[in-house]
């Protein structure tokens, strides 16, 4: 059994604090920098690479990080997790999202069921359903084929699947894999559902209701919205809706749905893109084979995450460097900057994965920790961000570590040559230039135009964003966040901070309020 | 002439540092909290209100903030700005975006021209053009009406206009004001332009090329992309494109465009939504009258910003409280959380407005400052964010100040009643509940479920998001950022950090690189 200890009780963490700081601008200059770019790189799955040359680390720091990884028993903890230990201590649950995409260790049996077999069965059922929709075996009341799919869900039932869909939509169009277009309804703001429905041909749409408990207020409200629209248009909601839920929820085995597909309590919402939550919408949109490629990519990255040596384990190394920046160098936020329009909503998804997992102040045993935990995560695609908030990243008073992502080829295959280079080359030239500018800065006698440099970044590179490389990319960040949770000794798999507001909102709606809550309710005329 | 001094040299700032800290959880509880909600509220323009009851301030703090406002001469500096002083010292330029929406002080004459008259003339020219497009006087080569508009621009030419368009799209549909649908192309990633073009009926589209200098690489590249698509479809680009640029740019008086509309060097990109940059696309999409209402709302808020007493000036007060949180309480980021799906891209726009303006380490005279300046800005609409990163906001180890926005009525008028309340009521109930939960917390013996509270927020409330209230909202934040720049004594109107990457990217494309830059270029196969 692994030993769960607070970060600041580890001898190796004290040693890490005492390592000499690296002068990033100096080590990244000229030929020394070129050497680092070649040396400080770890292969990821599906041809991706994690390059950390522009991080403020050197061989001494890396040695200390390796010792920290060993003393914190990161590999042992991961092993316990994928072998079915109760890692989510707060909710007393197993943590099995990796099992949705492959077997990493022993068979995990819970509630009398082999969980890998259960997840595979759901994937198979979804694949059958999707194939029947695509072939025209499952059709609407008029015998017409369904042409689009609309996911109704919020939080983890929305952000991840939506980000994955957007990431692959253009790829799918270019490769002939777009079977159905997908849309998403999430916000309880009625204008969200109204706008999506106004632009949807409801007669030919399959709606996926996603709620593990079957009781999420926003989602049930939006379901009512959709049913209303279907009925008004003369269609039977039961012939247009499927559910993704737990087997024990009121949505399971319910005649109001064409079919229901299952996840369980061991899949956290923010980790559910590779479960039925992502599986239904992605299999309908792109076909089950494409979803299977996505799962294979994620599984291949999970396999890499089992490696004990952090210098060969990109997910663990990324986690360790992040903790070094946060807890030793004192940096408070991380910007995620994909140079790929397809990843436009990937930062919003990682914002949930990271901040909801590690935004905690107590450890796994409910004791307050004396160090900072999860950072703020934000980001927009490059080059857009370059023309916006990069100003603060370059010259602000706080240093924000950066996570770049870049691909050598675009997805659509469409491009133009202007001034001797394609748009894709320009995109890549920009990200390369930014990394060096952040690290090395630029001297100028006009101090307003002077850049001190010393601003650390890493980059994940690859040939192209495909279903498989997207899966690897997603798993990388999920695993990074998991390893960081281990280092901080927090439970990364519950979310009490998300529960509180729900209770209070119900009190407001029941007019069971006093004091400030009543005053705000009056202000908003609730 | 105002006296430009560093924040930490002001006696009133020292006094502010010495004011007693407010126990937010205590003062916001029960009836005392209700009193605060009523008392700590300032009217904004267009029926909006800025409520700061849940900020960690009391009458003593507010007194100190008022003294700071006076000593920092915030009103005098704003007066100098709108009367045409060279406030942008780095680039030696006037700062006149407020003049696009109304006259706040004396006539401003620059380059021999009355600038208010110049901006009005451009608005009028845009209005005439838009009316002719809507009436069918200006048509495509086949004599058919244009039905959609596509803006090509990046940074300030994209984020603001796009956020404003999204904010009003549903309102316009519901009120019969949607004349043409709008789309936006920004990223140099070729997949961005390819995807937008694939979903655009180019035969009936007007394209707006927006670049002040007429030389922005991303924008010219995307223009080539669009021209290519038009030519391939058998259309003449010159009959489909207009330019928004400066009078001296190569795009002005150019036969390649149907027409050109002008801004100038005194309008920063991130402040250009109320200039021709926002004017062309918004007037084409919604009609010139709607754009005029938006400008009127912004101007009304600007007028309020002239008030010398910060307790009656919502923009100045918001700025002062933000500086108190940043420089006295030591908070590093701010989350912008609109409970309105229409404002889904408003946080991304504010991210640029704020971080590009005040992400600076030197003062107006190029001297390094010894205090922190602009914070990280991020956000997503509620209730979506509640199911995501709110975990960290509630229970993370760092306290993040929050800026809520909420409206009593939705835009589309469509709604459903579930469990006795409409979706809009649920939306409002959620934001009210969150404010109180963040401020007061919730005690629980299980420390994992315990919420300490003491997490400050403010809320801007209003009846509905309309063109006028959107204008007021935008001007509020622009003015807040301006006042914060005055307090930090930085130049909020240049962006050297955005320039650097452009130069280096060109070097990469010219293969004029060495060391680390070459190594990264190899990695990306540039």
Interface residues (C-beta under 8 A of the other chain):
Chain A: X28 X29 X30 X31 X32 X33 X34 X36 X37 X38 X41 X49 X51 X53 X54 X90 X154 X155 X156 X158 X159 X169 X170 X173 X186 X187 X188 X189 X190 X191 X192 X193 X194 X195 X198 X217 X218 X220 X221 X222 X224 X225 X228 X269 X270 X332 X333 X339 X340 X341 X342 X348 X351 X352 X355 X356 X357 X358 X359 X360 X361 X362 X366 X367 X368 X369 X371 X372 X373 X374 X376 X377 X378 X380 X381 X382 X383 X384 X386 X387 X388 X389 X390 X391 X392 X393 X394 X395 X396 X397 X398 X400 X406 X408 X410 X411 X412 X414 X415 X416 X418 X419 X420 X421 X422 X423 X424 X425 X426 X427 X428 X429 X430 X431 X432 X433 X434 X435 X436 X437 X439 X440 X442 X446 X447 X448 X449 X450 X451 X452 X459 X461 X491 X494 X495 X496 X497 X498 X499 X500 X501 X504 X505 X506 X507 X508 X509 X514 X515 X516 X517 X518 X519 X520 X521 X523 X524 X525 X526
Chain B: X28 X29 X30 X31 X32 X33 X34 X36 X37 X38 X41 X49 X51 X53 X54 X90 X154 X155 X156 X158 X159 X169 X170 X173 X186 X187 X188 X189 X190 X191 X192 X193 X194 X195 X198 X217 X218 X220 X221 X222 X224 X225 X228 X269 X270 X332 X333 X339 X340 X341 X342 X348 X351 X352 X355 X356 X357 X358 X359 X360 X361 X362 X366 X367 X368 X369 X371 X372 X373 X374 X376 X377 X378 X380 X381 X382 X383 X384 X386 X387 X388 X389 X390 X391 X392 X393 X394 X395 X396 X397 X398 X400 X406 X408 X410 X411 X412 X414 X415 X416 X418 X419 X420 X421 X422 X423 X424 X425 X426 X427 X428 X429 X430 X431 X432 X433 X434 X435 X436 X437 X439 X440 X442 X446 X447 X448 X449 X450 X451 X452 X459 X461 X491 X494 X495 X496 X497 X498 X499 X500 X501 X504 X505 X507 X508 X509 X514 X515 X516 X517 X518 X519 X520 X521 X523 X524 X525 X526
